[in-house]
Amino acid sequence: MARMFVDGDDLVVHLSWREKAAARRGDVRAPLTAVSRVTVEPDWWRALRGVPRRGLWSAGTRCIGTRVHEGGADFVAIRHGRPVVCVELRAAAPFSLVATSVPTLTEARDTSRMLGEQAPHLDTSTRFRLPLPVQEELPVPEEESPPS
């Protein structure tokens, strides 16, 4: 089972060799300075956003790999029926969300608290994850805006 922990100045999601094979990638690393919010999702399926891009998606049992959506890409290592620790990352990070299942809700809260204490610049304005941007709400790049 994937484990989330802090190694020096990095957040690390360590994958077992089977999970690495399923996700077709190695461990996930992101700087702690990129962590913007840490939340716990008791319902595993609520942590899934977007559509699968790469990995293993076994309906109702497990999801591991990369998912893409309007706001970027997420990395998930989630098992059915287990709580999920969700870590939102800033734009400089390789993913916008990293989510991993943990065995119990107590362990999820402990992991969330530990990550929250280690990350230097958390957004604590709400204890819930931010919604994904909608295509109509995304800013239009300068070169695509119509002339005035």
N, C-alpha and C positions, 0 to 999 in steps of 0.2 A: 504494500500500500504506500502511496506517495506520502512523504513527510515534508512539512514546511518548517523551516528554521532559519535562524540568522547565523551567518558565517562572516565575521569581521564586519564590513560595511555593506554586505549583500544579503538580500532575501534569497533563499534557495529553496526550490522545490526539488527534493531528491526522489527520483523514480527508481523502482526496482527494474531489473533487467527486462522483465516481461512488459512492464509499462513503457520502457524505452522503445522496445520493439513495436508495441502497439501504436505509440504516438509518433514513431519514426523520428525521434530526436532524443537528445540527452537531457540532463537536468536543466531546469529553468533557473536563471539567475537574473536579478534586477537590483540596482543600487537601492539602499534603504531611503536615500533622499528622494527617490521616485515614488515612494509609497504615499498616497494621498488619503486613503481611508481603508479601515479594516472593519469588516462586518461579519456576523455569523448568520447563515441562512439555514434554519432548521429543516426546511423542505428542499431536498437536493435538486429537484427539477427547476426550481426558481433561479438557480445560479446559471442556468444555460441561457445564452443569448446568441442570436444570429444563426448561421447555418454551418454545418460541419465542413471543414476544408481538408484536414489531414488528421488521421488517427483512427481509433476504433470506436464505433457507435453501436452499441448493442442495446436495443430498445428495452427499457425497463430494468437493466442490470448495471451497466457502466458506460461512462463516456470519458474518453481520454484522448486529448489532442488539441488541435487548434480549431477555433470557430471564428468566422468573420461576420462583421455587421457594419452598419453605417459609421460607427464610432471607432473602428479599427479591428483588432483581433484580440481574442481571449485565449488563454490556455487553461484547460480544465482537466482534472483527474478526479472524477466523481463516481461514487458508487451509490446505487439505489438504496433508499431508506436510511442514509446516514447524513448527519448535519455537515455543512460545508463552511469552511473559512474562505471568505472572499476578500481579496486584496486589490483595491483599485490603484492603478499606477498612472503617473503623469505621462505626458506626451513623449518624453525622451526615452521611456522604457520600451522594450520590444513588444509588450502586450498592454492592453488597457485594463485587463482584469486577469488575475491568476486565482483560480479556485480549486481547492482540494478538500476531499472528504476526510473526516476524522471519525473514530469509532463512536464517541459519545458527545452529547451536547456540552457536558462539563469540560471535556478536553477541547472542544471547539472554542468555548469561551476563554479558557486558559491560554490557548494559542493566540487568539485574538488580542487578549490583554498583553501578552508578552511582546507581540509584534508592535502593538500600539505604544508600548513603553520604549521600544528600541528605535522606532522611526522618528526622525527629527522634526518633520513638518506635517503633522496630520491635520486634515480638515475635520474638525469635530462639530461642524455646524448642524449635522444631523447624523443619527446613528443608522440611517438607511442608505443603500446604494443609490447613486444618481441614475436617472433614466437615460436610455440611449438617445442620441440626437435623431431627429426625424429629418429626412432629406430636405424638406421645405424649410427647415430651420437652420441648415448649415450655411455658413457665410459663402458668398459667391466670390471667387478669386477675381482680382482686378482685371486680368486680361479677358475674362468672360463676361464682365458686366457690360450692358449695352451703353453706347455713347449717349451723353446728355444733350 
